[in-house]
Amino acid sequence: MQSVQIKIPSLDRRSDEAYKTLRTNLQFCGKDVRSIAITSCTPSEGKSEISLHLAKSLSESGKRVLFIDADLRKSVIISRCQVSQTVKGLSHYLSGQSSFADIVYSTNVHNLHMIFAGPVPPNPTELLGTNNFKLAMEKLKTVYDYIVIDTPPLGSVIDGAVIANECDGSILVIGANEISRRFAKKVVDQLRLANCPILGVILNKVDSKKSGYGRYYGKYYGKYYGKYYGDATDKYLEE
């Protein structure tokens, strides 16, 4: 297995405790919940950051963890983890360009392995819907205690539902004061249609000065996501 050096931003004490609580809640979901798809309604709600820190927290508890970057359209993981070397990714495997063994990397974080997204393919939904992805997930579940998958925002593209269909459960990340109830319900309905149990919802970007709920996570994704995912969901964001 190849190795890669990653840097996951450190957390303050309050945020670290929040992830430990999330980790504990996930473990109480049962031993059959081992593969988790994490999605959001729209870009910039913080799903990738939460996915990374959840995977790291699980690995710190002694579990063997695989993090999969399945956002084949606009991944931020390579830059977020400050990976400097050239790596192969999920799109290489799904398109038949690389073997499965070539895309799984061990990291400098104990117990944490990663699969990166790879180059943007012209047909991400079709690739994720192939039998290759299904077979890979079946194999990985026999190797790892937990598989954490960062998916594209389900309110923008259907890829997240395709991925969730192969997972034991899903978590929806919602940015505080960013998403209407109607739009969130639409995404929840999509997850249910994918036959993927919804384990819970994470309310992110909460301003502790106003609400007292926790740390404000900030804007992680920038302004460029829209051109990759389109504006078809705008009509659902009205209250």
C-alpha positions as CSV (number, residue, x, y, z in Angstrom):
1,M,0.0,0.0,0.0
2,Q,1.2,3.5,-0.9
3,S,1.5,6.2,1.8
4,V,0.7,9.9,1.8
5,Q,1.4,12.7,4.2
6,I,-1.7,14.7,5.2
7,K,-2.4,17.7,7.4
8,I,-5.8,18.0,9.1
9,P,-6.4,21.3,10.8
10,S,-6.3,21.2,14.5
11,L,-9.5,21.9,16.5
12,D,-10.2,24.0,19.6
13,R,-11.3,22.2,22.7
14,R,-15.0,22.8,22.2
15,S,-14.9,21.5,18.6
16,D,-12.9,18.5,19.6
17,E,-15.4,17.6,22.2
18,A,-18.2,18.0,19.7
19,Y,-16.6,15.5,17.4
20,K,-16.1,13.1,20.2
21,T,-19.8,13.3,21.0
22,L,-20.6,12.7,17.3
23,R,-18.3,9.7,17.3
24,T,-19.9,8.3,20.3
25,N,-23.4,8.8,18.9
26,L,-22.3,7.1,15.7
27,Q,-20.9,4.1,17.6
28,F,-24.2,3.7,19.4
29,C,-26.0,3.3,16.1
30,G,-25.0,-0.3,16.2
31,K,-22.3,-2.6,14.9
32,D,-24.0,-2.9,11.5
33,V,-23.6,0.8,10.7
34,R,-20.1,0.9,9.3
35,S,-20.3,2.9,6.1
36,I,-21.5,6.4,6.4
37,A,-22.3,8.9,3.6
38,I,-22.0,12.5,4.6
39,T,-23.8,15.0,2.4
40,S,-25.4,18.5,2.4
41,C,-28.1,20.4,0.6
42,T,-25.8,22.8,-1.1
43,P,-22.1,23.6,-1.4
44,S,-20.3,25.5,1.4
45,E,-22.2,23.9,4.3
46,G,-19.1,22.2,5.7
47,K,-19.6,18.6,4.9
48,S,-16.0,17.9,3.8
49,E,-14.5,19.4,6.9
50,I,-16.9,17.5,9.1
51,S,-16.2,14.2,7.2
52,L,-12.5,14.6,7.7
53,H,-12.6,15.4,11.4
54,L,-15.1,12.6,12.0
55,A,-12.9,10.1,10.2
56,K,-9.9,11.3,12.3
57,S,-11.8,11.1,15.5
58,L,-12.9,7.6,14.8
59,S,-9.3,6.6,14.0
60,E,-8.2,8.1,17.3
61,S,-10.6,5.8,19.2
62,G,-8.7,2.8,17.9
63,K,-10.9,2.0,14.9
64,R,-9.6,1.1,11.5
65,V,-11.0,3.9,9.3
66,L,-11.2,4.6,5.6
67,F,-12.0,8.1,4.3
68,I,-13.3,8.2,0.7
69,D,-13.5,11.5,-1.2
70,A,-16.4,10.7,-3.5
71,D,-17.0,14.3,-4.6
72,L,-15.8,13.6,-8.2
73,R,-17.0,17.1,-9.4
74,K,-15.3,19.6,-7.1
75,S,-13.2,18.0,-4.5
76,V,-11.4,20.1,-1.8
77,I,-9.7,17.3,0.1
78,I,-6.3,17.4,-1.7
79,S,-5.9,21.1,-0.9
80,R,-7.6,20.8,2.5
81,C,-5.1,18.1,3.6
82,Q,-2.2,19.9,1.9
83,V,-1.2,16.8,-0.1
84,S,1.8,17.7,-2.2
85,Q,2.5,14.4,-4.0
86,T,0.7,13.1,-7.1
87,V,-2.0,10.5,-6.1
88,K,-4.4,8.3,-8.0
89,G,-8.1,8.4,-7.0
90,L,-11.6,7.0,-7.2
91,S,-12.2,8.1,-10.7
92,H,-9.1,6.3,-11.9
93,Y,-10.5,3.0,-10.4
94,L,-14.1,3.4,-11.5
95,S,-13.0,4.2,-15.1
96,G,-10.7,1.2,-15.2
97,Q,-7.5,3.1,-15.4
98,S,-6.1,1.8,-12.0
99,S,-6.5,-1.2,-9.8
100,F,-8.1,-0.9,-6.5
101,A,-4.9,-1.4,-4.6
102,D,-3.4,1.6,-6.4
103,I,-5.9,4.1,-5.0
104,V,-5.9,3.2,-1.2
105,Y,-3.3,5.2,0.8
106,S,-2.1,4.9,4.3
107,T,-1.5,8.2,6.1
108,N,0.6,9.6,8.8
109,V,-2.6,9.6,11.0
110,H,-2.7,6.3,12.8
111,N,-5.5,3.9,11.7
112,L,-6.6,6.3,8.9
113,H,-6.5,5.3,5.3
114,M,-7.7,7.5,2.4
115,I,-9.1,7.2,-1.2
116,F,-8.9,10.5,-3.0
117,A,-11.3,11.7,-5.7
118,G,-9.0,11.7,-8.7
119,P,-9.4,13.8,-11.8
120,V,-12.8,15.1,-12.7
121,P,-14.5,12.7,-15.1
122,P,-17.1,13.7,-17.7
123,N,-19.6,11.3,-16.3
124,P,-19.4,11.1,-12.5
125,T,-22.9,9.9,-11.8
126,E,-22.6,7.0,-14.3
127,L,-19.2,6.0,-12.8
128,L,-20.5,5.9,-9.3
129,G,-23.5,3.8,-10.4
130,T,-21.3,1.1,-11.9
131,N,-20.9,-2.3,-10.4
132,N,-17.2,-1.4,-9.6
133,F,-18.3,0.9,-6.9
134,K,-20.7,-1.6,-5.4
135,L,-18.1,-4.4,-5.4
136,A,-15.5,-2.0,-3.9
137,M,-17.8,-1.1,-1.0
138,E,-18.6,-4.7,-0.3
139,K,-14.9,-5.5,-0.1
140,L,-14.0,-2.5,2.0
141,K,-16.7,-3.4,4.7
142,T,-14.7,-6.6,5.4
143,V,-11.5,-4.6,6.0
144,Y,-12.4,-1.5,7.9
145,D,-14.3,-0.8,11.1
146,Y,-15.7,2.5,9.5
147,I,-15.9,4.0,6.1
148,V,-16.6,7.7,6.0
149,I,-17.6,9.0,2.6
150,D,-17.6,12.7,1.6
151,T,-20.3,13.0,-1.1
152,P,-21.3,15.9,-3.4
153,P,-24.2,18.1,-2.1
154,L,-27.3,16.1,-2.7
155,G,-29.5,19.1,-3.3
156,S,-27.3,20.0,-6.3
157,V,-26.5,16.6,-8.0
158,I,-27.8,13.1,-7.6
159,D,-24.4,11.6,-6.9
160,G,-24.9,11.6,-3.2
161,A,-28.0,9.4,-3.4
162,V,-26.1,6.9,-5.7
163,I,-23.4,6.6,-3.1
164,A,-25.8,6.5,-0.1
165,N,-27.5,3.5,-1.7
166,E,-24.4,1.5,-1.0
167,C,-24.0,2.7,2.6
168,D,-25.3,1.6,6.0
169,G,-26.4,5.2,7.0
170,S,-26.1,8.8,6.1
171,I,-25.6,12.1,7.9
172,L,-27.0,15.4,6.5
173,V,-25.0,18.6,7.2
174,I,-27.0,21.8,7.2
175,G,-25.6,25.3,7.5
176,A,-27.3,27.4,10.1
177,N,-29.7,30.0,8.5
178,E,-28.7,28.9,5.0
179,I,-31.3,26.3,4.0
180,S,-35.1,26.5,4.0
181,R,-37.1,23.7,5.6
182,R,-38.7,22.9,2.3
183,F,-35.3,22.3,0.6
184,A,-33.9,20.3,3.5
185,K,-37.0,18.0,3.4
186,K,-36.5,17.5,-0.3
187,V,-32.9,16.2,0.3
188,V,-34.1,14.0,3.2
189,D,-36.7,12.5,0.8
190,Q,-33.9,11.8,-1.7
191,L,-31.9,9.9,0.9
192,R,-35.0,7.9,1.9
193,L,-35.5,7.0,-1.8
194,A,-31.9,5.7,-1.9
195,N,-32.9,3.3,0.9
196,C,-30.2,4.7,3.2
197,P,-31.1,5.2,6.9
198,I,-30.6,8.8,8.0
199,L,-28.5,8.6,11.2
200,G,-28.9,12.3,12.0
201,V,-28.5,15.9,11.0
202,I,-25.6,18.2,11.9
203,L,-26.3,21.9,12.2
204,N,-23.1,23.6,11.2
205,K,-21.8,27.2,11.2
206,V,-23.7,28.1,14.3
207,D,-22.7,31.4,15.8
208,S,-22.1,30.8,19.5
209,K,-22.2,34.5,20.3
210,K,-25.9,34.5,19.2
211,S,-27.1,31.1,19.9
212,G,-24.9,29.5,22.5
213,Y,-24.9,26.2,20.6
214,G,-21.2,26.0,19.6
215,R,-18.4,27.3,17.6
216,Y,-18.9,29.2,14.3
217,Y,-17.1,27.0,11.8
218,G,-16.7,29.7,9.1
219,K,-17.0,29.5,5.3
220,Y,-14.9,26.6,4.1
221,Y,-15.6,26.3,0.5
222,G,-15.5,29.7,-1.2
223,K,-17.5,31.2,-4.0
224,Y,-16.7,29.0,-6.9
225,Y,-18.8,25.9,-6.1
226,G,-21.9,27.2,-7.9
227,K,-20.4,26.9,-11.4
228,Y,-19.7,23.2,-10.9
229,Y,-23.1,22.3,-9.5
230,G,-25.4,24.8,-11.2
231,D,-28.2,27.0,-9.9
232,A,-31.1,24.6,-10.4
233,T,-31.8,24.5,-6.6
234,D,-32.2,28.2,-6.1
235,K,-36.0,28.0,-6.3
236,Y,-36.1,25.6,-3.3
237,L,-34.3,28.0,-1.0
238,E,-37.2,30.3,-0.5
239,E,-38.9,30.2,2.8
